[in-house]
Amino acid sequence: MARQLIDRSVREKIVLVGVALGDTSTDEVDGSLDELSRLVDTAGADEAARVVQRRKAPDPAYFVGKGKAEELRDVSLEVDSDTVVFDDELSPAQQYNLEKVLGRTAIDRTAVILDIFAQNAASQEGKAQVELALLRYRLPRLRRQKGALSQQAGGMSAGGARIGTRGPGETQLEVDRRRIQRRITKLEGDLRDIARHRDTQRKARRRSRSRQVAIVGYTNAGKSTLLNRLTDAGVLVEDRLFATLDATTRRLDLPGGERVLCTDTVGFIKKLPHDLVEAFTSTLAVAADAHLLVHVVDASAAEPMEEVAAVRAVLSEIGADRVPELLAFSKADRAPLEARRLLARHPDAVVISALTGTGVDGLLRAVSDRLRALTAMAELRIPFDRGDLLAAVHREGEVLVEQAGDDAWRVRARLDDAGLARFHEVLVAPDRTIDAAPQHS
């Protein structure tokens, strides 16, 4: 793993910087800085001060302008901070210029999130995904530093004379860039192999015709606690951001007897780095492949619907925005009044406390109802001598009506696409086909 972005051997003092651009209010910036402060705390550092500036647009050279950068230097000296963290992503040039003026490290929100992911990655795949994102982030930010300007000797002829056409050799900076690029290529290949293995697993799950439910949501919304409550999965649960990075899948029995596969996914956040989304593509694909998303929302959050919007933006980026969604307002034990207000605005949602179990039975019924609603209603005419087909319909679908006619059973049942294809010989007519449009609460 590449060098950490924040030194965790001691609790660093950090100055936070937010910029209100365009129509963005200072309240919105303060709210975002509050979240950045929690991120910094999770990474192992403490907020010592924060500075907010209003601008029409970012300064190309310093993001905040040189005058504000000099003010940040003075604030950093006053609070004895070695690092300044910006809430917005800095370009490599902006970061370089800021560090020259500040005389100390300048990083952005992306770097902090990457650092937290680096701390929490546990599986081989998770570690590779995080390292790939880190290296992609660092590559354009490599700079000449002391000791990095010397050049390796160029090629020498047999007589000892330098071959002029080869030039003076490589700088250490070029060597470092090449090493990082080689490592990136290696990690990309490793992750492609893992993705192929995951694809094989997904195909096997499709052949088994098991319904798949993915638990998605903002980081620290209570997803892992919910999976543990539903399945006794034993997933690590901590009250901090990005405690879970590796997807965990368990079997879940619904009230009607249906058995589904339920998967806990990595949490999302506002301004989630694109390189992280790209690196975690194979892990996040479970959401795009699911039949239903249980979108867990922290009812005690300051702006829960803003978190919903942030999650939906990432779901759109990974192609999961067309998967039907069930909103589950969690942590009702902490914020019962707010949970009820949210439910009043979203009557198709459910309210739960995964910690106490309140509302979980209602959630399971809602999941079962939503999954049934995704199947087609079909009329079947099954001859009396095909009891095997009648038994198969009971196994693979939900039989609502079964009547004996003059020469056959008349059956009304819910069936998925595979069921409709299997029983096409006795199919009278499906009322509708499966609706792939999103169903947002």
N, C-alpha and C positions, 0 to 999 in steps of 0.2 A: 504494500500500500504506500502511496506517495506520502510525503511529509504532511503532517496535519496543518491546518490553516490557523488554528488557535492553540496556543501553548496551554495545555491543561495541567502542567505540573504545579502551577499556581493559579489563583483566581485573578485573572487580568481585570483591569478597569477599562471600560469601553465607553467611548463617546458615540452616541447615536445621532444620525443626521437624516432628517426627512425634508423633502421638498414638495411644496404644494404647487403643482403645475396646472396651468389653465384654470378650469372651473373647480378643481379639487379644493375642498374646504380644509382648513387647518384641523378641524375635528376629525376628519377622515384620516389625515396624516398622523395625528396623535394616536388614533386607534390602531393604525398600522404599526406605529413605533412601539405601542404597548406589546403587540404580538412579536415584533423584532426583539424586544427586551426579553420576552420569554424564550425565544430562540437562542439568544446569547446566553441566558442562564442555563439552558439545556446543554449548550456547547461547553460550559464550564467557566463562564466569565460573568462579570457584574456590570450593570449600567452605572456609570459615574456621572453622566450628564447627557442632555440631549439638546440638539439645535435644530430649529425648523426655519426654513426660508420659503418665501413665495416668489415664484418666477413664472414668466410666460412660457419659457422653454429651457431645457437644460443648457448650460454653458458647454460648448464643444470641447473646451480644454480642461475645465475643472468641475464640470457638472453644476457646481454652486457659484462659480465665479471666483476670481482670484482673491477679491477682498474678503469674501466669506471664508475662503480657505485659510487665509491668514488669521481670521477670527477663530476658526477651529483650532489652529495651532496654539493660540493663546489659551483657549479653554482647556485643551489637552494638557498644557503645561500646568495650569492651575489645579486640575484634578489628578495630575500625575498618571495620565492615561497613555499607554503605548500603542493603542489601536483605535482607529476611527472606523465605524461601520455605517455604510450608507444603506438606506432602505430600498434604493433602486439600483439596478445593475449598472456598473461602471464599465466603460470601454477600457481596453488595455492602455490606451493613451491617457485617458482621464485618470486612471489609477496611478500611472507613472508620474504624471504632472502633480497630482495631489501629494504623493509621497515626498516629492522634492520640496514642496512648500511646507508640508506638515512636519517633515523630519521624523516621521514615524509611519507605521504600517497603515494603509487604507485598504479596506476590503468592502464587499457589498453583501447584501442579503443572500445572494446566491451562494457565496463562499461559506456563509454560516450554515445554510441548509446542507450543503455538501459535507461540511465538517461533521454535522450531527449524523448524517447517513453513514459516514465513515466509521463513527463510533459504534453504531448500532447494527451494522451489517453482520450477520452471523453465518449464513449459509455460504457455500462456495459460489453459488450464483449471485447472491446479494453482494458479496464482496467484489466480484468481478464487475457487476453493474455499477457499483459506486466508484470503483477505481477508474472505470472507463469515463464516467461523467467528470470525475476530478481531472483526469488528464486532458480531456477535451477542453475543459475550462482553463487549465493552466497553460496549454501549449501556446496560444497567442499572447500570453502574458509573460513569457520568458524574456528576461532582459539581461543586458550585459551588466555584470557586477564585477567588483574587484576580484581579480584572479581569473576572470572569465574572458579576458580579452587576448590572452596569449594564443598564438597560432601554432598548430602542429607543423612540423617540418614537411615540406612537399617531397615528392619522389626524388630520388638521387640516381644519377646515371652510374654506369659501371666505373667511370673515371672519377666519381665523387662530385661532379658538377651538378648543380641544381638544374632540373629540366624546366626551362622557362615557360613552356606551353602549359604546364600544370598549375601555375599560379602558386601562391604562398602557402597553400594548405588551408585546413578548416579551423575556424575559431571554436572555442569550447562551447559557445552558444549554439553553433550549428551541430556540434556533436550531441549536445543535450536534446536539441529538437529532433534529431534523427532517432535517438534512443526512445524518446517519448512516442514518436510516430510508430516505431516498430512495436512498442508495447501496446499501443492503441490497436494496431492491426491484429496482434495476437489475441487481445481481449475480445475484439469483434468476432474473430473466428471461433473462440471458445463459446461465446454467447450464441452464435449461430448454431453450434452443435447442441447446446442446451435447448434452444428454441425448437430444433427439430425433434428432440426428445419430448418436449412439452406438446408439440403438435401431434405426435404419436399417441400421447396420453389423452389429448382432447378427442382424437378420432375414436379411441377406445371407449371414452365416455359417451360419445354420440351413438356408437353401436349398441351400447348398453341401454340407450334411450332413457337414461336417468336425467331428470330435470335438474338444472343447475341454478343455484341462487348465490349471488355474490353480495357480500356486505361491503358497502362503500361508504365514504364519508370523510369529513374533515379530520385532520390529525387530532388525536385525543378526544374524539367524540364519543367513544365507548364501544367501538366495533369489536375489539378483542374480548371485552367483558361480556358482550352479547353472545359471541360464538361460544365462550366458555359456559354461559348460562344455558344455551340451547343444546350443546353437545358434549359438555365436560371435556373440551379439547385440551385444556391445560396450557393455553397460550399465555405467554408473559403479559401481565397487565401492570402498567405503571402510570402514575399521574404525571406524565411528561410527554412532550411532543416527539412523534416518530419513534415510539418505543417498539413498534412492530414494523418490520420491513419485509419479512418473508411471508408469502401467501400460505395459509393453512386451510386444508379442505377436510371436512368431516361429513359423515352421513347424518341426515336429520330426518326423523319420522314426523310427518305432519298429522294433524288430528284425524283426517279421513283415512289414514293408513298408508298414504303415499310416502315413498322414501325418496328424498332428494339429496343432492350434494351441495353443501353449504361452504362457501369459501370466504375467509377474512382476507382483506386486501390492504395494501399500504395506504396510509392516510394521505390526503391531499392538503394543499395549503395555497393561499393567495400567492401569486408570483412564483409558482413552482417552476424551477429552472427547466428550460426546454431540454437540455442535455440529460437531465434526470428522467424526464418522461420518455425520451428516446431510448435511454439505456435500459429502462425498466419495461420496455415494450412487451417482452414475452411474459413477464410477471403480470402486467396489467391486462393482458389479453383475456384473462379469465373473466373480466367484467364485460368485455365485448362479446364473449361467447355465451354469457349467461342467458337464461330464459327470463330472469327477473332480478332487478337490483333492489336490495333493501338499503335505502339511503339513510344512514343514521345521522341525526342532527342533534347537537348539544343544545338543549333548550335553555341551559344556563349561560350560554355564550352571550357576549355583548351584542353581537349582530348576527343571529343565527341564519337569517335569510341571505346575508352576504356570503356566509360560508357555503350555503347551498349553491349560490351562483358560482363560487370558485370551484366547487366540486364538479358541477355540470360543465364548466368550461374545459376541465381536464378530460372528462368523459367524452366530450365532443372531439377533443384532440386525438383520443385513442379509438374513436369509432364506436363508442358504447352509448352514444346519445339516443340511439333508436331502440335500446333495450327498455322494456317497461320498468317503471320505477315505483316503489312504495316508500313514502317518507315515514320514518320512525323517529319521533321526537324523544330523545333519550334524556337521562338524568332528571326524570320527573321528581325524584326524591329531593333534589337540590332546588329546583325551580318549578314547583307545582302550578303556580299562577301563570307563569309565562308559558308553560307547556299547554295549559288549557286555552290560553289566548291563541297560540299557534294552531291548535287543533280547530278552533273556531274558524280560522282563516283557511284551513286546509282540511275540510271534513273527511276526505278520503284517506287521510293519514292515520297513524296510531300513536299513542303516547305510552312510553315504557320507562321502566327503571331496570336496567340489566343487573344492577347491584342487588336490588331487593326482590326482583322477579315480578314486580307490578306491571300488568299489561302485556306480559310475554305470551300468555295464552291467546289474547286477542291478536297479537302479531302473527302467531302461527296460523290462526284461522284466516287472517287477511292474506297471508302468503298462499295458503291452500286455495282460497277463492280466486286470487289473481292468476295463479297457474291454471286453474280449471277454465278461467275465462279466456285463456290463450288457445284453447283447443276448439276444434270444430264440433258442432252438434250434428250428428248423423242419424239417419233412419236406415235400419238394416232389416232385411228379410232373410232369416236363417232357417233352412229346411229342418224338419224334425230329425232327420237322420244325420245332421251335422252338429251333434252335441259338442264336438271338439271345438268348432268355431264359436259356439256360444260361450264355452268356458274361456276361450282365448280372449273374447271381447271383455269378459269380466276381469281378466287379469290385466289387460293392457289399456283399458279405458275406464270411464266412469259410467256405469249403466244407470240411467234415470228411469226408464220405463221398459218393462218386459211383459209382453202379452202373447198368449197362444192364439193363433188364428186358425183357419180351416186346415191349412197345409204347412204352416211355418210359424216360427216365432217372429213377432214384430218387436224390434228392439230400438230404443232411442238412447244414444250414448254419446259421450264426449270422447273424441279420438284426436290424437295428433296426426301430423302428416304421414308418419310411417304407418300408423294404424289405418288411416284411410286407404293407403296403398295396399296394405296386406288384405283388407276385407273388401276390396273393390268389387269382387264377384257377387257379394250379397248386399252391396251398398245401394240403397234406394236413391238418396240424395243428401249431400251435406247442406246444412242451412247456410254455412258460410265457411270461408277458408280462414286460416290463422291470420290474424291481424298483426303485422310487424311494426305498426306505428307506435311511437312512444306513448306511454300512459303515465304522465307526471301528476302526482298528487297536488 
